[in-house]
Amino acid sequence: MANLSPKITAIIHSGEQQGYVAECVEISVVTQGNTLDEVVNNLKEAVSLHLEGEDPSEFGLVAKPSLQIMFELQLEYA
C-alpha cells in the first residue's frame, strides 16, 4: 500500500482580473473569491464536496486530511 498524504495542498494566487484563485495540488479542485476570506471558505467547501461520499485513499489521502494553504505573491519591481 502506498503512503497516503495527510494533507491537501492548495495554492492561492491573485486572479487575472480581480480577486483570488485557489488550486489544489493533489485533487482536481479549483475555486475563486473576491477576498482571501471568501476564497478560503469557497476552497474548504469545494474540497468537502469533492471528497463527500468518496474514499480519500482513492486520491492518495488519509481518512481526514488537513488543508494546507499557501499564498503566492507576484513581486513587483522596477
Steps between C-alpha positions, in 0.01 A plus 500: 500500500637842406558770758189713534538877526374658825427830326360665192710790374327801347668800343322836498608764253359826369242460226579629152246782521400515868465298817679174575518149356573185707622178341559169676809298413387146594138516383327677213343790688518861385294786642507876526386790717511877515681505837743266674231406754256420221746290299603302812135432592422401140806274498397318819150448363625383158745250654229365734259458210769337284578240769139449617402135466845410363778287646784750559756220442387494135656848480812393695375666820451391861143476634484860628768706325581854605500791258833682460459837329788690343471853368698588190598866457623657180797725565478845351819689436629761256 
